[in-house]
Amino acid sequence: MTQIGGKFIGSPSLLLSEENQQVVPEKTVFYKFSFLNDEDVHVKINNSHPIFIRAGQGFSMNEVDAYINSFVIVDAGISFNWIGGTK
């Protein structure tokens, strides 16, 4: 199997979202990504329409899924953390 990435980055602590907060750092693409949320939340993934994620459900994808270059938390006041694998 060929190695895809070289490093992981993520939130330094539990964070509180702002309305329409972009999680993916500028000029970053993730081949692996996990998002954990403590409250019900709506997100937009790669400019999708809003997607509902139930409290505690979270979201996770890996190298067999589409790369993620945008992950926007639509709602304000959501406690969350995330981690992603990138090149």
C-alpha positions as CSV (number, residue, x, y, z in Angstrom):
1,M,0.0,0.0,0.0
2,T,1.3,3.5,-0.9
3,Q,1.5,6.1,1.8
4,I,-0.8,9.0,1.0
5,G,-0.1,11.5,3.7
6,G,2.6,12.8,5.9
7,K,1.1,14.6,8.8
8,F,-1.9,15.1,11.0
9,I,-3.3,18.4,12.2
10,G,-6.3,19.2,14.4
11,S,-7.9,21.3,17.1
12,P,-5.6,22.1,20.0
13,S,-8.6,21.8,22.5
14,L,-12.3,21.7,22.6
15,L,-13.5,24.6,20.5
16,L,-16.8,26.6,20.3
17,S,-18.0,27.3,16.7
18,E,-18.9,30.6,15.2
19,E,-21.6,30.9,12.5
20,N,-20.3,29.5,9.1
21,Q,-16.9,28.7,10.5
22,Q,-14.5,27.0,8.1
23,V,-12.6,24.2,9.8
24,V,-10.2,23.3,7.0
25,P,-7.1,25.6,7.1
26,E,-6.4,27.6,3.9
27,K,-4.6,25.7,1.2
28,T,-5.2,22.3,3.0
29,V,-6.8,19.1,1.6
30,F,-7.6,16.2,3.9
31,Y,-7.5,12.5,2.8
32,K,-8.6,11.5,6.3
33,F,-10.8,13.7,8.5
34,S,-12.8,13.3,11.8
35,F,-15.2,15.8,13.4
36,L,-16.8,15.4,16.8
37,N,-19.7,17.5,17.9
38,D,-21.4,17.8,21.3
39,E,-24.6,19.4,20.1
40,D,-26.9,18.9,17.0
41,V,-25.2,20.8,14.1
42,H,-25.5,21.5,10.4
43,V,-22.3,21.4,8.3
44,K,-21.4,21.9,4.6
45,I,-18.8,19.6,3.2
46,N,-17.0,20.6,0.0
47,N,-19.7,23.3,-0.6
48,S,-22.6,20.9,-0.2
49,H,-26.1,21.9,1.0
50,P,-26.3,21.8,4.8
51,I,-26.1,18.3,6.3
52,F,-27.5,17.5,9.8
53,I,-25.3,15.7,12.3
54,R,-26.9,14.6,15.5
55,A,-25.2,15.5,18.9
56,G,-22.4,13.1,19.5
57,Q,-22.7,11.5,16.1
58,G,-19.7,13.1,14.5
59,F,-18.4,12.7,11.0
60,S,-15.5,10.6,9.7
61,M,-14.0,9.8,6.3
62,N,-10.8,8.2,5.0
63,E,-8.7,7.7,1.9
64,V,-11.4,5.8,0.0
65,D,-13.7,8.8,0.2
66,A,-13.5,12.1,-1.6
67,Y,-10.8,14.5,-0.4
68,I,-12.1,17.3,1.9
69,N,-11.1,20.9,1.1
70,S,-13.9,22.6,2.9
71,F,-15.8,21.7,6.1
72,V,-18.1,24.6,7.3
73,I,-19.9,24.5,10.6
74,V,-23.1,26.4,9.9
75,D,-24.3,26.9,13.5
76,A,-22.8,29.0,16.2
77,G,-22.2,27.8,19.7
78,I,-21.4,24.2,18.9
79,S,-18.6,22.6,21.0
80,F,-16.4,20.5,18.7
81,N,-12.9,19.1,17.9
82,W,-11.4,17.7,14.7
83,I,-8.4,15.9,13.3
84,G,-7.2,15.5,9.7
85,G,-4.5,13.7,7.7
86,T,-2.8,15.7,4.9
87,K,0.2,15.5,2.7
